[in-house]
Amino acid sequence: MNETESREEGLQAEIEDLKRQLQEQKRLVAGHAVAAAKKPSGRSLLMLLLLLGGLSVAGYYFGYLPRQRREAMLVTESQASGDALPVVNVQTVTRSAIKASLMLPGDIQAVTEAPILARAGGYIKKRYVDIGDRVAAGQVLVDIEAPELDQQIRQAKAQVDQASAAVEQAQASLQQGLATENLLKVTADRNQKLADKNIVSKQDNDTSRLQYAAEQATVQALQKAVAAGQSSVAAASANLARLTDLQGYLTVRAPFAGVITLRNVDTGALVNEGSTLLFRIAQMDRLRTYLNVPQGYADSIHAGQPATLTVPDLPGRKFRGTVARTADSLDPASRTLLVEVQVLETGGVLLPGMYAQVELALQRLDPPLSIPSDTLVMRSTGPQVAVVRADGTVHFAPIQLGRDYGDHLEVLGGLEEGQLLVVNPGDAIREGVKVKALPAEKPAPGNRS
């Protein structure tokens, strides 16, 4: 093509030169004609005709014929290009790896955290700890002073003594009643024998027998009075024990070893029973992180599974953890499985409330297919891919997408492993068109999760 253009440019230059010569001849002929009284000579006319004929022949051979050959060549090349198959780059449908990793966000929390409230009302007598202090189990945190409770305890002790005295009095009456009962029993038996011998009148016998029966009823009443007195003693003793236990709550102790994360009171503050929050304590030797695992990975999560935690604020640091338990049920709103990951030996670096990324090592029994993202075609009928069949024709197959990882996608249905997909199909790639498939220069993305 470059040689033809050069020849054409040379020919155009020659034509321009001939035109200039023709103009020069015309000026000369005009000058001779004026000089010869407006009548050209025969020689001049002959030369002019010969010059015009030469220019015509040169223009035909050096202008028209090369242009015709070049146009014919262009037409031939255009037809050859039209008859050639369009070349497309293809990628192979692969299956995701059986072993994969899943990265999910989570919030770090203390494995045990509890609020400490006042169990007994009163005034703060002395406070021993503050926020950030590490405490042992049973360590005294605060002392509460409650004079009213001391008065209640003394009153309860007096009630116990009074009930005990009443019981003792009832028992003495019972002993007296038993003695009287025995005496009347002996008298009644003796009168019965004498009455059988007609020594004692029947009236005297009946009187002694009824007196014995009346005394038996009195003894039963005294026995019940003793039982009631003993119950009163038990009730008073229980009340005294309750107040004594309540007095023990005036000394607030740590329920477990941990760190004080919140303090709400100071010395002299008034606290109410069961409603005033004194401290909040968290167990820091173990931390836990809650994750929401998508439904597609729920069957791959089990207790004892290893996990790795990373915190954006601590670059390069990784903390090993273990899946402690799962909810064994999906949240119907988000279709996720709640998973708890526990971390040991954090060295005090991780703190409750931190945001972390948790990486779980998975082993899927039936991993889904994977395709490059640049093979996906979105149409009004849904996601599709251009599949190159064995005969070289293109078929747009609808697919069911799974998770999107950016450079590659998971496919849950619509494809088979090993099929060839067109990369970035253009407008020329239509249903049924025959193409020439070439492997893409860029390899397919690796399988990861």
JOMO-V116304 format. One record per residue. N is the residue number from 1. RES is the residue in one letter. D_LAST is the distance of its C-alpha to the last C-alpha in whole Angstrom. Layout:
n:res:d_last
N:RES:D_LAST
N:RES:D_LAST
//
This chain:
n:res:d_last
1:M:54
2:N:55
3:E:58
4:T:59
5:E:58
6:S:61
7:R:63
8:E:63
9:E:63
10:G:66
11:L:68
12:Q:68
13:A:69
14:E:72
15:I:73
16:E:73
17:D:75
18:L:77
19:K:77
20:R:79
21:Q:81
22:L:82
23:Q:83
24:E:85
25:Q:87
26:K:87
27:R:88
28:L:91
29:V:92
30:A:93
31:G:94
32:H:97
33:A:97
34:V:98
35:A:101
36:A:102
37:A:103
38:K:100
39:K:100
40:P:98
41:S:99
42:G:98
43:R:96
44:S:94
45:L:93
46:L:92
47:M:90
48:L:88
49:L:88
50:L:87
51:L:84
52:L:83
53:G:82
54:G:81
55:L:78
56:S:77
57:V:77
58:A:75
59:G:73
60:Y:72
61:Y:71
62:F:69
63:G:68
64:Y:67
65:L:67
66:P:64
67:R:62
68:Q:62
69:R:61
70:R:58
71:E:57
72:A:58
73:M:55
74:L:53
75:V:53
76:T:52
77:E:49
78:S:48
79:Q:49
80:A:47
81:S:44
82:G:44
83:D:44
84:A:41
85:L:38
86:P:35
87:V:32
88:V:29
89:N:25
90:V:23
91:Q:20
92:T:19
93:V:17
94:T:14
95:R:12
96:S:9
97:A:9
98:I:10
99:K:9
100:A:6
101:S:5
102:L:5
103:M:8
104:L:11
105:P:14
106:G:17
107:D:21
108:I:23
109:Q:26
110:A:29
111:V:29
112:T:32
113:E:34
114:A:37
115:P:40
116:I:43
117:L:46
118:A:50
119:R:51
120:A:55
121:G:56
122:G:58
123:Y:58
124:I:56
125:K:58
126:K:56
127:R:52
128:Y:51
129:V:47
130:D:45
131:I:42
132:G:40
133:D:42
134:R:41
135:V:43
136:A:43
137:A:44
138:G:47
139:Q:48
140:V:50
141:L:49
142:V:52
143:D:55
144:I:57
145:E:60
146:A:62
147:P:66
148:E:66
149:L:64
150:D:66
151:Q:69
152:Q:67
153:I:67
154:R:71
155:Q:72
156:A:69
157:K:71
158:A:75
159:Q:74
160:V:73
161:D:76
162:Q:78
163:A:76
164:S:77
165:A:81
166:A:81
167:V:80
168:E:82
169:Q:85
170:A:84
171:Q:84
172:A:87
173:S:89
174:L:87
175:Q:89
176:Q:92
177:G:92
178:L:91
179:A:94
180:T:96
181:E:95
182:N:96
183:L:99
184:L:100
185:K:98
186:V:101
187:T:104
188:A:102
189:D:103
190:R:106
191:N:107
192:Q:106
193:K:108
194:L:111
195:A:111
196:D:111
197:K:114
198:N:115
199:I:116
200:V:113
201:S:113
202:K:111
203:Q:110
204:D:109
205:N:107
206:D:105
207:T:105
208:S:103
209:R:101
210:L:99
211:Q:99
212:Y:97
213:A:95
214:A:95
215:E:94
216:Q:91
217:A:89
218:T:90
219:V:88
220:Q:85
221:A:85
222:L:85
223:Q:82
224:K:80
225:A:81
226:V:80
227:A:76
228:A:76
229:G:77
230:Q:74
231:S:72
232:S:72
233:V:72
234:A:69
235:A:68
236:A:69
237:S:67
238:A:64
239:N:64
240:L:65
241:A:62
242:R:60
243:L:62
244:T:61
245:D:58
246:L:57
247:Q:59
248:G:57
249:Y:54
250:L:56
251:T:54
252:V:50
253:R:48
254:A:44
255:P:43
256:F:40
257:A:40
258:G:37
259:V:38
260:I:40
261:T:37
262:L:40
263:R:44
264:N:46
265:V:49
266:D:52
267:T:56
268:G:58
269:A:55
270:L:56
271:V:54
272:N:54
273:E:53
274:G:50
275:S:49
276:T:49
277:L:45
278:L:46
279:F:43
280:R:39
281:I:38
282:A:35
283:Q:34
284:M:32
285:D:31
286:R:28
287:L:26
288:R:23
289:T:20
290:Y:19
291:L:16
292:N:15
293:V:13
294:P:12
295:Q:14
296:G:12
297:Y:10
298:A:14
299:D:15
300:S:13
301:I:14
302:H:18
303:A:20
304:G:20
305:Q:17
306:P:16
307:A:14
308:T:15
309:L:16
310:T:17
311:V:19
312:P:20
313:D:23
314:L:23
315:P:21
316:G:21
317:R:21
318:K:19
319:F:20
320:R:19
321:G:19
322:T:19
323:V:18
324:A:22
325:R:22
326:T:21
327:A:23
328:D:22
329:S:23
330:L:21
331:D:22
332:P:24
333:A:23
334:S:20
335:R:18
336:T:17
337:L:17
338:L:19
339:V:18
340:E:20
341:V:19
342:Q:22
343:V:23
344:L:26
345:E:28
346:T:27
347:G:30
348:G:31
349:V:28
350:L:26
351:L:28
352:P:28
353:G:27
354:M:24
355:Y:21
356:A:18
357:Q:14
358:V:13
359:E:10
360:L:10
361:A:10
362:L:9
363:Q:11
364:R:11
365:L:14
366:D:14
367:P:11
368:P:11
369:L:12
370:S:11
371:I:13
372:P:14
373:S:14
374:D:18
375:T:19
376:L:19
377:V:22
378:M:23
379:R:26
380:S:28
381:T:28
382:G:24
383:P:21
384:Q:22
385:V:22
386:A:24
387:V:25
388:V:27
389:R:29
390:A:31
391:D:34
392:G:33
393:T:33
394:V:30
395:H:29
396:F:27
397:A:25
398:P:23
399:I:20
400:Q:18
401:L:14
402:G:11
403:R:9
404:D:9
405:Y:7
406:G:11
407:D:11
408:H:10
409:L:10
410:E:9
411:V:13
412:L:15
413:G:18
414:G:21
415:L:20
416:E:20
417:E:18
418:G:20
419:Q:22
420:L:22
421:L:21
422:V:24
423:V:22
424:N:23
425:P:26
426:G:29
427:D:32
428:A:34
429:I:31
430:R:33
431:E:32
432:G:34
433:V:35
434:K:35
435:V:33
436:K:33
437:A:29
438:L:28
439:P:25
440:A:23
441:E:24
442:K:20
443:P:18
444:A:15
445:P:12
446:G:10
447:N:7
448:R:4
449:S:0
//
